[in-house]
Amino acid sequence: MYRDDTKVIQIGERKIGGGHPIAIQSMTNTRTEDVAATVGQILALEEAGCDIIRCAVPTMEAAAALAEIKPQIHIPVVADIHFDYRLAIAAMENGADKIRINPGNIGAEDRVRAVVDVAKERGIPIRVGVNSGSLEKELIDKYGHVTAEGLVESALQKVALIESMGYDNLVISIKSSDVLMCIRAHELIARQTSYPLHVGITESGTVLSGNIKSAIGLGNILYQGIGDTIRVSLTGDPVEEVRSAKLILRTLGLRKGGITVVSCPTCGRTQIDLIGLATKVEDMVKEYDLDIKVAVMGCVVNGPGEAREADIGIAGGKGEGLLIKKGEVIRKMPEEQLLAALEEELKQWKNSY
């Protein structure tokens, strides 16, 4: 089912599904037991635009730490649980807004039921997570290897198990590091369930490779109208995950707000440090919550024309710079004044909003 018609799930103060805005998630990489470090990282992620945060809960100490973390942050917390059903129960008792489990590694059915009973009592949603690295042997044997069909079947089996226990406050996650398999799996499951889907490419890699895989995978899935919440999984600073997710959503027209920076590729005509200038502009515009487009061009000949679709643009040549609005040159200046001129223009835009 496509995102406008999926079931609405409440996670803390946040709703996903049913056409609500796609929520951006990330996961802390601190030890959850270290409350100060975890809170500090979550606050930084909030500032970057994170809507929901997940924390690993591998110990009872980590579960207990959630009670101290929650009052200091402003977004819902998801407890990430593997193997020990008692950790899931403890996390909920200590304030988790949602839990992430794979019922296949929690243990016997009575243990899954114990988790579901507490979730039901407290109205806490469960994210049923399945991933290509943990697909059951019988499904691998059935399909010959790990397949999109196997991932979907595994997820729906686990959902059916929890539904049989009288609970349907669920979110489904099916992830693979194989981008094409992940796309296919989401296409299949969207036809077979009304639960909201958490979308991501798992183990996607470093900031470079992970961003490329995530942009292709998430972009394709989201463009089809599938997916209610996303995480860009990167081997790096979690803040980069949030920035990348925002850019993917803005590029697809699924989220407004935040300045979009466009810049031309360098060529033999470039006579300024365009790469350095564009990087400085990208850093600078993070401070402005404006829904506008800023162009950074490296040629005073073609710059104004190429920046026509941007709200504001700058272009530089040998010792000379141009400030451009809607394709029209409004001021010439020495090249070294370009950045300051752009910032002054952004301040005026901000004041006029």
C-alpha positions as CSV (number, residue, x, y, z in Angstrom):
1,M,0.0,0.0,0.0
2,Y,1.3,3.4,-0.9
3,R,2.2,5.9,1.8
4,D,-1.0,8.0,1.7
5,D,-3.1,5.0,2.6
6,T,-0.9,3.2,5.1
7,K,-1.9,2.7,8.7
8,V,-1.2,5.6,11.0
9,I,1.3,4.7,13.8
10,Q,2.0,7.0,16.8
11,I,5.6,7.1,18.0
12,G,5.8,9.4,21.0
13,E,4.6,12.7,19.6
14,R,5.3,11.7,16.0
15,K,2.9,10.1,13.6
16,I,4.0,8.1,10.5
17,G,1.9,6.6,7.8
18,G,-1.4,7.7,6.3
19,G,0.2,10.5,4.3
20,H,2.0,12.1,7.3
21,P,5.4,13.6,6.3
22,I,8.2,11.1,5.9
23,A,10.1,10.9,9.1
24,I,13.9,10.9,9.1
25,Q,15.6,8.5,11.5
26,S,19.1,7.9,12.6
27,M,20.8,5.7,15.2
28,T,23.3,6.7,17.9
29,N,26.7,5.1,17.8
30,T,27.5,6.0,21.5
31,R,27.2,3.5,24.2
32,T,23.7,4.0,25.4
33,E,24.8,3.4,29.0
34,D,26.9,6.7,28.6
35,V,24.0,9.0,29.1
36,A,25.9,12.3,28.6
37,A,27.5,11.2,25.3
38,T,24.2,9.7,24.0
39,V,22.2,12.8,24.9
40,G,24.8,15.0,23.3
41,Q,24.7,13.1,20.1
42,I,20.9,13.1,20.0
43,L,20.7,16.8,20.5
44,A,23.2,17.3,17.6
45,L,21.0,15.0,15.4
46,E,17.9,17.0,16.4
47,E,19.6,20.2,15.3
48,A,20.4,18.5,11.9
49,G,16.8,17.6,11.4
50,C,16.4,14.1,12.9
51,D,12.8,13.2,13.7
52,I,13.1,9.8,15.4
53,I,16.3,8.3,17.1
54,R,17.2,4.7,17.7
55,C,19.5,3.5,20.4
56,A,21.1,0.1,20.8
57,V,20.0,-1.7,24.0
58,P,22.4,-4.6,24.5
59,T,22.3,-4.6,28.3
60,M,20.0,-3.9,31.2
61,E,22.2,-0.9,32.0
62,A,21.4,0.5,28.5
63,A,17.7,-0.1,29.0
64,A,17.8,1.7,32.3
65,A,19.7,4.6,30.8
66,L,16.7,5.4,28.5
67,A,14.9,6.7,31.6
68,E,17.6,9.3,32.0
69,I,18.0,10.1,28.3
70,K,14.3,10.7,27.5
71,P,13.8,13.9,29.7
72,Q,16.8,15.6,28.1
73,I,15.8,15.2,24.4
74,H,12.9,16.2,22.2
75,I,12.3,13.4,19.7
76,P,10.9,9.8,20.1
77,V,13.4,7.0,21.1
78,V,13.3,3.6,19.5
79,A,15.0,0.8,21.5
80,D,17.0,-1.6,19.2
81,I,16.8,-5.1,20.6
82,H,18.4,-8.3,19.6
83,F,18.1,-11.8,21.2
84,D,17.0,-11.0,24.7
85,Y,13.3,-10.4,25.1
86,R,13.8,-9.1,28.7
87,L,15.7,-6.1,27.2
88,A,12.7,-5.2,25.1
89,I,10.5,-5.3,28.2
90,A,12.9,-3.3,30.3
91,A,13.3,-0.7,27.5
92,M,9.6,-0.1,27.3
93,E,9.4,0.1,31.1
94,N,12.1,2.8,30.9
95,G,10.3,5.0,28.4
96,A,11.1,3.7,24.9
97,D,8.5,5.1,22.4
98,K,8.9,2.2,20.1
99,I,10.9,-1.0,20.0
100,R,12.7,-2.7,17.1
101,I,12.8,-6.5,17.3
102,N,13.3,-9.4,14.9
103,P,10.9,-12.0,16.4
104,G,13.1,-14.7,14.8
105,N,16.0,-14.0,17.1
106,I,14.0,-13.2,20.3
107,G,13.4,-16.9,21.0
108,A,10.4,-19.1,21.6
109,E,6.8,-17.8,20.9
110,D,6.1,-17.3,24.6
111,R,9.0,-14.8,24.8
112,V,7.6,-12.9,21.8
113,R,4.2,-12.9,23.5
114,A,5.7,-11.5,26.7
115,V,7.1,-8.5,24.7
116,V,3.8,-8.1,22.8
117,D,1.8,-8.1,26.0
118,V,3.9,-5.2,27.5
119,A,3.7,-3.3,24.2
120,K,0.0,-3.7,24.1
121,E,-0.5,-2.6,27.7
122,R,1.6,0.5,27.1
123,G,0.5,1.2,23.5
124,I,4.0,1.1,22.2
125,P,4.5,0.3,18.5
126,I,6.8,-2.5,17.4
127,R,9.0,-2.3,14.4
128,V,9.3,-5.8,12.9
129,G,12.8,-5.9,11.3
130,V,14.0,-8.4,8.8
131,N,17.3,-8.2,6.9
132,S,19.0,-10.1,4.2
133,G,21.8,-11.2,6.5
134,S,19.4,-12.9,8.9
135,L,17.0,-14.6,6.6
136,E,15.8,-18.0,7.8
137,K,17.4,-21.1,6.3
138,E,14.1,-22.6,5.2
139,L,13.4,-19.5,3.1
140,I,16.9,-19.5,1.6
141,D,16.3,-23.2,0.7
142,K,12.9,-22.4,-0.7
143,Y,14.1,-19.7,-3.0
144,G,17.6,-21.1,-3.6
145,H,19.3,-18.0,-2.1
146,V,18.4,-14.7,-0.4
147,T,15.7,-13.1,-2.5
148,A,13.3,-10.2,-2.3
149,E,10.5,-12.7,-2.2
150,G,12.1,-14.5,0.8
151,L,12.5,-11.2,2.7
152,V,8.9,-10.3,2.2
153,E,7.7,-13.7,3.2
154,S,9.8,-13.7,6.3
155,A,8.5,-10.2,7.3
156,L,4.9,-11.1,6.8
157,Q,5.2,-14.4,8.8
158,K,6.5,-12.3,11.7
159,V,3.7,-9.8,11.4
160,A,1.2,-12.6,11.3
161,L,2.6,-14.1,14.5
162,I,2.2,-10.7,16.3
163,E,-1.2,-10.2,14.9
164,S,-2.2,-13.6,16.2
165,M,-1.4,-12.3,19.6
166,G,-3.9,-9.5,19.2
167,Y,-1.6,-6.7,18.3
168,D,-1.3,-4.6,15.1
169,N,0.5,-1.5,16.2
170,L,3.3,-2.3,13.9
171,V,5.9,-0.9,11.5
172,I,7.7,-3.2,9.0
173,S,11.3,-2.9,7.9
174,I,12.9,-5.1,5.2
175,K,16.5,-4.2,4.5
176,S,19.2,-5.5,2.2
177,S,22.6,-4.3,1.3
178,D,21.7,-5.3,-2.3
179,V,20.1,-2.1,-3.7
180,L,18.1,-3.8,-6.5
181,M,16.9,-6.6,-4.1
182,C,15.8,-3.9,-1.6
183,I,13.8,-2.0,-4.3
184,R,12.1,-5.2,-5.4
185,A,11.2,-6.3,-1.9
186,H,9.5,-2.9,-1.2
187,E,7.6,-3.1,-4.4
188,L,6.3,-6.6,-3.4
189,I,5.5,-5.8,0.2
190,A,3.7,-2.6,-0.6
191,R,1.1,-4.6,-2.4
192,Q,0.5,-7.0,0.5
193,T,0.3,-4.9,3.6
194,S,-1.1,-1.6,4.9
195,Y,1.5,-1.2,7.7
196,P,3.9,1.8,7.4
197,L,7.3,0.9,6.0
198,H,10.7,1.9,7.4
199,V,13.0,2.1,4.4
200,G,16.8,1.9,4.2
201,I,19.7,0.3,2.5
202,T,21.5,-1.6,5.2
203,E,25.3,-1.9,5.4
204,S,25.5,0.6,2.6
205,G,29.1,1.6,3.4
206,T,31.0,4.8,3.9
207,V,29.8,8.4,3.4
208,L,30.6,8.2,-0.4
209,S,29.4,4.7,-1.3
210,G,26.6,4.7,1.2
211,N,25.2,7.9,-0.1
212,I,25.2,6.7,-3.7
213,K,23.5,3.4,-2.8
214,S,21.0,5.1,-0.5
215,A,20.2,7.8,-3.0
216,I,19.5,5.2,-5.7
217,G,17.7,2.7,-3.5
218,L,15.6,5.1,-1.3
219,G,15.1,7.5,-4.2
220,N,13.6,4.7,-6.4
221,I,11.4,3.3,-3.6
222,L,10.2,6.7,-2.4
223,Y,9.5,8.0,-5.9
224,Q,7.0,5.1,-6.3
225,G,5.0,6.3,-3.3
226,I,6.4,3.7,-1.0
227,G,7.9,4.4,2.5
228,D,6.8,6.3,5.5
229,T,10.1,6.7,7.4
230,I,13.7,6.4,6.3
231,R,17.2,6.0,7.5
232,V,20.3,6.6,5.4
233,S,22.8,4.1,7.0
234,L,26.3,5.3,6.7
235,T,29.6,4.2,8.2
236,G,30.3,7.7,9.6
237,D,28.9,10.5,11.7
238,P,25.2,10.0,12.2
239,V,24.6,13.7,11.5
240,E,25.7,12.9,7.9
241,E,22.8,10.4,7.7
242,V,20.3,13.0,8.6
243,R,21.7,15.6,6.1
244,S,21.7,13.0,3.3
245,A,18.1,11.9,4.1
246,K,16.9,15.5,4.0
247,L,18.6,16.1,0.7
248,I,17.1,12.9,-0.8
249,L,13.6,14.0,0.4
250,R,14.0,17.5,-0.9
251,T,15.3,16.3,-4.3
252,L,12.2,14.2,-4.6
253,G,9.9,17.1,-3.6
254,L,8.9,15.2,-0.5
255,R,10.1,17.8,2.0
256,K,10.3,21.5,1.9
257,G,12.6,23.9,3.8
258,G,16.4,24.2,3.8
259,I,18.5,25.9,1.1
260,T,19.3,23.8,-1.9
261,V,22.8,24.6,-3.3
262,V,23.6,24.0,-7.0
263,S,27.1,24.5,-8.4
264,C,28.6,24.0,-11.8
265,P,31.4,21.4,-12.4
266,T,34.8,22.9,-12.9
267,C,36.3,23.2,-16.3
268,G,39.2,24.8,-18.1
269,R,37.5,28.3,-17.9
270,T,37.3,28.2,-14.1
271,Q,39.7,30.8,-12.7
272,I,38.6,30.7,-9.0
273,D,38.7,28.1,-6.3
274,L,35.2,27.0,-7.1
275,I,35.4,23.7,-5.1
276,G,36.4,25.6,-2.0
277,L,33.8,28.3,-2.6
278,A,31.0,25.9,-3.1
279,T,32.0,24.0,0.1
280,K,32.0,27.2,2.1
281,V,28.6,28.1,0.8
282,E,27.2,24.7,1.7
283,D,28.5,25.1,5.2
284,M,27.2,28.6,5.5
285,V,23.6,27.9,4.3
286,K,23.0,25.3,7.0
287,E,22.3,28.1,9.4
288,Y,19.4,29.4,7.3
289,D,16.0,27.6,7.2
290,L,15.0,29.1,3.9
291,D,13.2,27.3,1.1
292,I,15.3,28.8,-1.7
293,K,17.9,27.7,-4.2
294,V,21.4,29.2,-4.2
295,A,23.7,28.8,-7.2
296,V,27.5,28.9,-7.1
297,M,29.1,29.3,-10.6
298,G,32.7,29.4,-11.7
299,C,32.3,31.5,-14.9
300,V,31.2,35.1,-15.2
301,V,30.4,34.5,-18.9
302,N,27.8,31.7,-18.5
303,G,27.2,32.0,-14.8
304,P,24.2,34.4,-14.9
305,G,22.4,32.2,-17.5
306,E,23.1,29.0,-15.7
307,A,22.0,30.5,-12.4
308,R,18.7,31.7,-13.8
309,E,16.5,29.1,-12.0
310,A,18.2,29.9,-8.6
311,D,16.8,32.6,-6.3
312,I,20.3,33.9,-5.5
313,G,23.6,33.1,-7.2
314,I,27.3,34.0,-7.2
315,A,29.7,33.6,-10.0
316,G,33.5,34.3,-10.1
317,G,36.1,34.9,-12.7
318,K,39.7,36.1,-12.6
319,G,39.6,38.7,-9.7
320,E,35.9,39.5,-10.4
321,G,32.7,38.3,-8.8
322,L,29.0,38.7,-9.6
323,L,26.0,38.6,-7.3
324,I,22.9,37.3,-9.2
325,K,19.2,37.3,-8.5
326,K,16.8,35.3,-10.7
327,G,19.4,35.3,-13.5
328,E,20.1,39.1,-13.4
329,V,23.4,40.5,-12.3
330,I,22.7,43.0,-9.4
331,R,26.3,43.7,-8.4
332,K,29.9,43.3,-9.4
333,M,32.7,43.1,-6.8
334,P,36.2,41.7,-6.2
335,E,36.2,37.9,-6.0
336,E,37.1,37.8,-2.4
337,Q,33.9,39.6,-1.4
338,L,31.6,37.0,-2.9
339,L,31.0,34.9,0.2
340,A,30.2,38.0,2.4
341,A,27.9,39.4,-0.2
342,L,26.0,36.2,-0.5
343,E,25.6,35.9,3.3
344,E,24.3,39.5,3.5
345,E,21.7,38.6,0.8
346,L,20.7,35.5,2.8
347,K,20.2,37.6,5.9
348,Q,17.9,39.9,4.0
349,W,15.9,36.9,2.7
350,K,15.6,35.6,6.3
351,N,14.4,38.9,7.6
352,S,11.8,39.2,4.9
353,Y,10.3,35.7,5.6
